[in-house]
């Protein structure tokens, strides 16, 4: 369950009280892990996979009540704001319009009192925080236009333009530093609490950065960009049965030759950053480290893309051994990817919903799992189990019900949870939507749709009932996954 899905009175889940209550729920339920989506700022389509910075935290998740308790923010500043019409869904337009006004009020109230703490934070995060804060300040000065539409000198980060921007936008830059200080403060506190309760947090790192991001603006040398900062080729997936024209993601691709010459410094800093935030990290689209799909920039679909060689073993040798990583090895996987995964010894992923084609002997059938994997009923990109069964091919749904011995008396979602828990996989992860037995309306993301995603939330009256924790713990204990 993502942070955004937690209940709160301010329109979106935060790092406040409900997050701590969720940790307590997980402990009562005998669980060990809480997996979240990327916690970086959202960009295009409100997607956590299209972020303005791979290093920064999402300002939407800063809890106002905690700001009020820990600082000088007056509750009257945010208590009377209407944060949306439907408590089961995030209204991102309303959040965007109002949240930064509240954060600006908190900054003005706190900045003098916290200047020493903020200075230390700024120094500790110097690798990325200056670039991010400058990027956001200039972006707002330019009415949120993408950075390639800024004036040429600041787009190209010419020294005089950067000096002038620091002077002109100093207060705005300090605001964005303050926002990150508050995010990291609240995140660190929550993670420490979770760890003390025996809960480890699994984070998520998108393999690519967004085209319009502080990362692309400040570190264009690590990407395949031309002299005007536009991509030469972009990321995506080739055509297949589900997508006849493939998937055009549009992210700029890495210049792996340059990165290798630097000892993969930028990536090492990136992994170091997320390793400080999480106990375990899921790396999205692992296969691109073996081969990545490159589509000419400007193409309208992915049909003319080609596979190009990724960094392979050399990259993971440079990262070192002291990493706790889950490899997202879904999609078009070949022997080269399998060999690379075996070399790294990272656990891959298994998705139960992929298992039940009656015409094939799928590797996703739970009795075929190896121990070194993480098993899911579905991920954020899948429908809920109930929604999937409702919409699946009839033969596929019947096969799934027979294999998992699902019945309406128990609840088909509970039967599927038992199937996953009984598998040999070292770790089993279940979405909160499937624990609650929710239908398609609670789906988190439809990959082919650019809008209407990432919105589902728990309502305040659903919060973490003891009887739910009790039956989850009973199943977990039955299959030897907790004491």
C-alpha positions in Angstrom: 0.0 0.0 0.0 1.4 3.4 -1.0 1.6 6.3 1.4 -1.0 8.2 -0.8 -3.6 5.5 0.0 -3.5 6.0 3.8 -6.5 7.8 5.3 -6.2 11.4 6.3 -8.4 14.5 6.6 -6.3 16.4 4.1 -7.0 14.6 0.8 -4.1 12.3 0.5 -2.2 9.8 2.8 0.7 11.3 4.8 3.5 10.3 7.1 1.3 11.2 10.1 -0.9 9.3 12.5 -2.5 6.8 10.1 1.0 5.7 8.9 1.9 4.7 12.5 -1.5 3.0 12.9 -0.8 1.0 9.8 2.6 -0.1 11.2 0.8 -1.2 14.4 -1.8 -3.1 12.2 1.0 -4.9 10.4 2.6 -5.9 13.7 -0.7 -7.3 15.0 -1.2 -9.1 11.7 2.1 -10.9 12.1 3.7 -9.2 9.1 7.3 -8.3 8.4 7.3 -6.0 5.4 5.4 -2.9 4.2 6.0 -2.2 0.5 5.4 1.2 -1.0 5.6 2.8 -4.4 8.3 5.5 -5.2 8.1 8.2 -2.6 9.6 10.9 -4.8 7.6 14.0 -6.0 5.0 13.1 -8.7 5.1 14.8 -12.1 3.2 14.0 -15.3 0.0 12.2 -14.7 0.5 12.2 -11.0 2.6 9.1 -11.4 5.3 8.2 -8.8 7.2 6.8 -11.8 7.4 10.3 -13.4 9.2 12.4 -10.8 10.8 15.8 -10.8 13.6 14.2 -8.8 14.8 10.7 -8.1 16.4 11.8 -4.8 13.7 14.1 -3.3 10.7 13.1 -1.2 7.0 13.8 -2.1 5.8 17.1 -0.5 2.3 15.8 -0.6 3.2 13.2 2.1 4.2 15.8 4.7 1.7 15.7 7.6 0.3 19.0 8.6 -0.7 18.0 12.1 2.9 17.0 12.8 4.1 20.3 11.4 1.8 22.0 13.8 3.0 19.9 16.7 6.7 20.2 15.9 6.7 23.8 14.6 4.8 27.0 14.4 2.1 26.1 11.8 -1.3 27.2 12.9 -4.0 24.5 12.4 -6.4 27.2 11.1 -4.2 27.5 8.0 -5.2 24.0 6.8 -8.2 22.7 8.8 -10.9 24.5 6.8 -9.6 23.7 3.3 -11.8 21.4 1.2 -9.4 18.7 0.0 -11.8 16.9 -2.4 -15.3 15.5 -2.8 -14.6 11.7 -2.4 -12.6 10.4 0.5 -11.9 7.1 -1.4 -9.9 8.9 -4.1 -7.1 11.5 -4.2 -8.1 14.7 -6.0 -4.7 15.7 -7.3 -5.8 19.0 -8.7 -7.1 20.2 -5.4 -4.0 18.9 -3.6 -1.7 20.8 -6.0 -3.7 24.0 -5.7 -3.7 24.0 -1.8 -0.9 22.0 -0.3 2.0 24.3 -1.2 0.2 27.3 0.2 0.1 25.5 3.6 3.8 24.4 3.3 4.8 28.0 2.4 3.0 29.2 5.6 4.9 26.5 7.6 8.2 27.6 6.1 7.6 31.3 6.9 6.7 30.3 10.5 9.6 27.9 11.0 12.6 29.2 9.0 14.4 31.2 11.6 13.9 28.7 14.4 15.1 25.8 12.2 17.9 27.4 10.2 20.7 25.5 11.9 19.0 22.1 11.4 18.1 23.0 7.8 21.7 24.1 7.1 23.0 20.7 8.4 20.4 18.8 6.3 21.3 20.9 3.2 25.0 20.1 3.7 24.3 16.4 4.2 22.2 16.2 1.0 24.4 18.5 -1.1 24.8 16.0 -3.9 21.2 16.6 -5.1 19.4 19.2 -2.9 20.8 22.3 -4.5 19.9 21.1 -8.0 16.5 20.1 -7.0 15.6 23.3 -5.1 16.9 25.4 -7.9 15.1 23.4 -10.5 11.8 23.8 -8.6 12.3 27.5 -8.0 13.1 28.2 -11.7 10.2 25.9 -12.8 7.7 27.9 -10.8 9.2 31.1 -12.1 8.5 29.8 -15.6 4.9 28.8 -14.9 5.8 25.1 -14.6 7.1 24.9 -18.2 9.4 22.0 -18.8 13.1 23.0 -18.4 13.9 22.8 -22.1 11.5 25.7 -22.7 13.4 27.9 -20.2 15.7 30.7 -21.4 18.7 29.2 -23.1 21.3 30.2 -20.5 19.5 28.7 -17.4 18.5 25.7 -19.4 22.1 25.0 -20.2 23.2 26.0 -16.6 25.6 28.6 -17.7 27.5 30.0 -14.6 26.3 33.6 -14.8 22.7 32.4 -15.2 23.0 30.1 -12.2 24.5 32.9 -10.1 21.7 35.3 -11.1 19.0 32.7 -10.4 20.4 32.0 -6.9 20.4 35.7 -6.1 16.9 36.3 -7.6 15.2 33.2 -6.2 17.1 32.7 -3.0 14.0 32.7 -0.8 12.1 30.3 -3.1 15.1 28.0 -3.2 15.3 27.9 0.6 11.5 27.1 0.7 12.1 23.9 -1.4 15.0 23.0 0.8 12.8 23.4 3.9 10.1 21.2 2.3 12.6 18.4 1.8 14.0 18.8 5.3 10.4 18.3 6.7 9.8 15.3 4.4 13.0 13.5 5.4 12.4 14.4 9.1 9.0 12.8 9.1 10.0 9.8 6.9 13.0 9.0 9.1 10.8 9.1 12.2 8.3 6.8 10.6 10.9 4.3 9.4 12.6 4.2 12.8 9.2 3.5 14.4 8.4 0.7 11.9 11.8 -0.9 12.4 11.3 -0.9 16.1 8.0 -2.7 15.6 9.8 -5.4 13.5 8.5 -4.0 10.2 10.9 -3.4 7.3 10.0 -1.1 4.5 10.4 -2.1 0.9 10.8 0.9 -1.4 10.7 1.2 -5.2 13.1 2.8 -7.6 12.1 3.5 -11.2 14.9 2.5 -13.5 14.5 5.7 -15.6 14.2 9.4 -14.7 11.6 11.7 -16.1 12.6 13.8 -19.1 11.5 17.0 -17.2 13.4 16.5 -13.9 16.1 18.0 -11.9 18.1 14.8 -12.7 17.9 15.4 -16.4 18.6 19.1 -16.1 21.6 18.8 -13.7 23.1 15.5 -14.9 22.4 15.5 -18.6 25.8 13.9 -19.2 24.4 10.6 -17.9 21.6 10.6 -20.4 21.4 10.2 -24.2 20.5 13.9 -24.9 21.4 16.2 -27.7 22.8 19.7 -27.4 19.3 21.1 -26.9 18.7 18.7 -24.0 16.2 16.7 -26.0 16.4 12.8 -26.0 18.0 11.0 -28.9 16.2 7.8 -28.1 13.6 7.1 -25.4 12.4 4.1 -23.3 9.5 1.7 -23.9 8.6 -1.8 -24.7 8.2 -3.6 -28.0 4.9 -4.7 -29.5 3.3 -7.8 -28.0 0.0 -9.6 -27.8 -1.4 -7.0 -25.3 0.1 -3.9 -27.0 0.2 -4.2 -30.8 2.2 -0.9 -31.1 4.2 -1.5 -28.0 4.6 0.9 -25.1 6.1 4.4 -25.5 7.2 5.6 -22.1 9.2 8.5 -23.3 11.9 8.6 -20.7 15.4 9.5 -21.8 17.8 6.6 -21.9 21.2 6.3 -20.1 24.5 6.8 -21.7 26.0 3.7 -20.2 29.4 4.3 -21.8 29.8 7.6 -20.0 28.5 6.1 -16.7 31.0 3.3 -16.9 33.8 5.8 -17.3 32.8 7.5 -14.1 32.5 4.2 -12.2 28.7 4.6 -12.3 29.0 7.4 -9.8 25.5 8.9 -10.4 23.8 5.5 -10.0 25.8 4.7 -6.9 24.7 8.0 -5.4 21.1 7.1 -6.4 21.3 3.6 -4.8 22.9 5.1 -1.7 20.1 7.6 -1.4 17.3 5.0 -1.6 19.2 2.6 0.7 19.1 5.2 3.4 15.4 5.5 3.0 14.4 1.8 2.8 15.4 -1.5 4.2 14.9 -3.3 0.8 14.7 -1.7 -2.7 12.7 -3.0 -5.6 14.4 -2.0 -8.9 11.8 -1.4 -11.6 12.4 -3.0 -15.1 15.4 -5.1 -14.2 15.7 -6.5 -17.7 17.0 -3.1 -19.0 20.3 -3.8 -17.2 20.8 -6.7 -19.7 19.2 -5.1 -22.8 17.0 -2.0 -23.0 14.5 -1.1 -25.7 15.4 2.1 -27.5 12.8 4.0 -29.6 13.8 7.0 -31.8 12.7 10.3 -30.2 9.7 11.7 -31.9 8.1 8.4 -32.9 4.4 8.1 -32.2 4.6 4.5 -31.1 7.2 1.8 -30.1 7.2 -0.2 -33.4 10.6 1.0 -34.7 12.5 0.5 -31.5 15.5 -1.8 -31.1 17.1 -3.7 -28.3 20.5 -2.3 -27.2 23.0 -3.7 -24.8 22.8 -2.7 -21.1 25.7 -2.5 -18.6 25.2 -6.1 -17.4 27.4 -7.6 -14.7 29.9 -4.7 -14.7 27.2 -2.4 -13.2 26.3 -4.7 -10.4 30.0 -5.4 -9.6 30.4 -1.6 -9.2 27.4 -1.4 -6.8 28.9 -4.0 -4.4 27.4 -6.8 -2.4 25.9 -5.0 0.5 22.5 -4.4 -1.1 19.0 -5.7 -0.3 17.3 -5.6 -3.7 14.2 -7.1 -5.4 14.5 -7.3 -9.2 11.3 -6.6 -11.1 11.9 -9.3 -13.8 8.4 -9.3 -15.3 7.6 -8.9 -19.0 9.7 -10.1 -21.9 12.5 -12.1 -20.2 15.1 -14.0 -22.1 18.0 -16.2 -21.0 20.4 -13.3 -20.8 18.2 -11.6 -18.3 17.8 -14.9 -16.3 21.6 -15.3 -16.2 22.1 -11.8 -15.0 19.5 -12.2 -12.3 21.2 -15.5 -11.2 24.6 -13.7 -11.2 23.3 -11.0 -8.9 21.4 -13.5 -6.6 18.6 -10.9 -6.3 15.1 -12.4 -5.8 12.8 -11.9 -8.8 9.1 -11.5 -8.8 6.1 -13.8 -9.3 2.6 -12.6 -10.0 -0.3 -15.0 -9.3 -2.6 -13.3 -11.8 -0.2 -14.2 -14.6 -0.4 -18.0 -13.9 -3.8 -19.2 -15.2 -3.7 -19.5 -19.0 -5.3 -22.9 -19.4 -3.3 -23.5 -22.6 0.2 -23.1 -21.0 2.2 -24.5 -18.2 3.0 -21.1 -16.6 6.1 -20.4 -14.5 3.8 -18.2 -12.3 1.9 -21.2 -10.9 2.8 -21.1 -7.2 3.9 -24.7 -7.0 6.7 -23.8 -9.5 8.1 -20.9 -7.5 11.7 -21.1 -6.2 12.5 -19.9 -2.7 14.5 -16.9 -3.9 11.6 -14.8 -5.1 8.9 -12.4 -3.9 5.3 -13.5 -4.7 2.4 -11.2 -5.4 -1.3 -11.8 -6.2 -0.9 -8.6 -8.2 1.1 -5.4 -8.3 0.1 -1.8 -8.6 -0.2 -2.3 -12.3 -2.7 -5.1 -12.0 -6.4 -5.1 -11.3 -7.5 -6.2 -7.8 -8.1 -10.0 -7.5 -11.9 -9.6 -7.5 -11.7 -7.2 -10.5 -9.4 -9.5 -12.4 -11.7 -12.5 -11.8 -14.7 -10.5 -12.9 -13.0 -9.4 -16.2 -10.8 -12.4 -17.0 -11.5 -14.9 -19.8 -14.0 -17.4 -18.6 -11.6 -20.4 -18.9 -8.8 -18.5 -17.2 -11.1 -17.6 -14.3 -12.3 -21.1 -13.9 -8.8 -22.5 -13.9 -7.8 -20.0 -11.2 -10.8 -20.9 -9.0 -10.0 -24.6 -9.4 -6.3 -24.3 -8.8 -6.7 -22.0 -5.7 -9.9 -23.8 -4.5 -11.7 -20.5 -4.3 -15.2 -20.3 -2.9 -17.6 -17.5 -2.1 -18.3 -18.8 1.4 -14.7 -18.1 2.5 -14.2 -15.2 0.1 -12.2 -15.7 -3.0 -9.6 -13.1 -2.0 -8.9 -15.1 1.2 -8.4 -18.3 -0.8 -5.9 -16.5 -3.1 -4.0 -15.1 -0.1 -3.8 -18.6 1.4 -2.5 -19.9 -2.0 0.2 -17.2 -2.1 1.2 -17.8 1.6 1.5 -21.5 1.0 3.9 -21.1 -1.9 7.7 -21.7 -1.5 8.5 -18.0 -2.1 10.6 -16.5 0.7 8.4 -13.4 0.7 4.7 -13.0 -0.1 3.3 -9.5 -0.6 -0.5 -8.7 -0.7 -2.1 -5.4 -1.6 -4.4 -3.8 0.9 -7.1 -3.9 -1.8 -6.9 -7.7 -1.9 -6.9 -8.0 1.9 -10.1 -6.0 1.9 -11.6 -8.0 -1.1 -12.2 -4.8 -3.2 -13.2 -4.7 -6.9 -11.9 -2.8 -9.9 -12.8 0.6 -8.5 -9.9 0.2 -6.1 -7.4 -0.5 -8.8 -4.2 1.7 -8.4 -3.0 1.9 -12.0 -3.9 1.0 -15.6 -0.6 1.2 -17.4 -2.1 2.1 -20.8 -4.1 5.1 -19.4 -2.4 8.4 -18.8 -4.9 9.8 -16.3 -7.2 8.6 -13.5 -4.5 6.5 -11.8 -2.8 6.5 -8.4 -6.0 7.7 -6.7 -7.3 4.9 -4.5 -7.4 5.5 -0.7 -8.6 3.9 2.5 -11.3 5.9 4.1 -11.1 6.9 7.8 -13.8 4.4 8.8 -11.9 1.5 7.3 -8.8 1.9 9.5 -7.1 -1.3 10.4 -9.7 -3.4 12.2 -8.5 -5.9 14.8 -10.5 -8.7 13.2 -8.8 -8.2 9.9 -5.4 -8.3 11.6 -6.4 -11.5 13.4 -7.4 -13.5 10.3 -4.3 -12.4 8.4 -2.1 -13.4 11.3 -3.8 -16.8 11.5 -3.2 -17.5 7.8 0.4 -16.2 8.0 1.1 -18.5 11.0 -0.6 -21.5 9.4 1.9 -21.4 6.5 4.9 -20.8 8.7 5.5 -17.2 7.9 5.3 -15.8 11.4 5.6 -17.2 14.9 
